Amino acid sequence: MLKHYDVTIEGDHIQWLGEKPKAQNIRAIIIIEEEPSLSTQVKRTTPAHLIGKGKTLGDIVSPIVDQEDWECLK
């Protein structure tokens, strides 16, 4: 049967976070969750030939109820 345990590892030292297994000899598969560095993250930018060419024609979302019918605006 497989169970999961949370640990932190610093060098050769393992610290159990929560429940500790009862077995003395343990075989484990370690999956490491790494934070991507800022230098490897790609930021999206607008291509130079498209800058300033986009236009919005009207509202993207229009209200269902007219503003005159909103009691909270009075």
Backbone torsions as a table, in degrees:
resi	resn	phi	psi	omega
1	MET	NA	139.3	178.5
2	LEU	-98.5	137.5	173.7
3	LYS	-131.5	157.3	177.0
4	HIS	-113.9	146.6	179.0
5	TYR	-134.8	144.1	177.8
6	ASP	-97.9	132.2	179.3
7	VAL	-140.0	161.1	165.7
8	THR	-116.0	144.3	-178.9
9	ILE	-124.7	123.3	175.1
10	GLU	-123.8	107.2	-174.7
11	GLY	64.7	-120.4	177.3
12	ASP	-100.3	4.8	-176.9
13	HIS	-95.1	126.9	177.8
14	ILE	-108.7	129.5	175.2
15	GLN	-116.2	122.9	-179.0
16	TRP	-78.5	132.8	177.1
17	LEU	-107.0	91.9	-177.9
18	GLY	103.9	-141.5	-175.3
19	GLU	-62.5	139.7	-179.6
20	LYS	-112.1	138.4	-179.6
21	PRO	-66.5	150.8	-178.0
22	LYS	-82.8	-20.2	-177.2
23	ALA	-70.8	149.5	177.8
24	GLN	-84.7	-40.6	178.3
25	ASN	-106.4	125.2	-173.9
26	ILE	-128.4	135.4	171.0
27	ARG	-106.2	129.5	-174.7
28	ALA	-135.5	151.2	169.6
29	ILE	-109.5	126.5	-176.6
30	ILE	-105.8	127.7	175.0
31	ILE	-110.6	122.5	-175.8
32	ILE	-101.2	126.8	176.7
33	GLU	-98.0	112.9	-178.4
34	GLU	-108.6	143.8	174.1
35	GLU	-82.6	131.2	176.8
36	PRO	-67.4	139.9	178.4
37	SER	-75.3	155.5	-178.6
38	LEU	-63.1	-29.1	-178.5
39	SER	-72.1	-22.4	-179.8
40	THR	-92.1	-12.7	179.5
41	GLN	-78.7	129.9	-179.1
42	VAL	-96.0	125.2	176.1
43	LYS	-92.6	137.5	178.1
44	ARG	-81.6	137.5	176.8
45	THR	-130.9	158.6	178.2
46	THR	-78.3	131.3	176.5
47	PRO	-59.0	143.3	-175.3
48	ALA	-56.5	-35.7	-177.0
49	HIS	-73.7	-9.6	179.2
50	LEU	-104.6	-10.9	-177.0
51	ILE	-63.0	127.9	177.6
52	GLY	82.5	0.1	-177.4
53	LYS	-97.5	-12.1	180.0
54	GLY	-82.7	140.6	178.8
55	LYS	-135.7	143.9	176.2
56	THR	-100.5	124.7	179.2
57	LEU	-104.3	97.0	-179.6
58	GLY	83.5	-176.5	179.1
59	ASP	-75.6	144.5	176.1
60	ILE	-74.2	-40.2	178.3
61	VAL	-124.0	129.3	178.2
62	SER	-109.1	144.3	-178.9
63	PRO	-68.2	150.4	178.0
64	ILE	-75.7	-37.1	-177.6
65	VAL	-105.8	138.7	177.0
66	ASP	-63.8	150.8	-179.5
67	GLN	-60.9	-30.3	180.0
68	GLU	-65.9	-24.9	-177.9
69	ASP	-89.7	-1.9	-179.6
70	TRP	-84.9	116.1	179.0
71	GLU	-67.8	-31.7	-176.2
72	CYS	-70.2	-17.2	-179.9
73	LEU	-87.4	-6.2	-177.4
74	LYS	-90.6	NA	NA
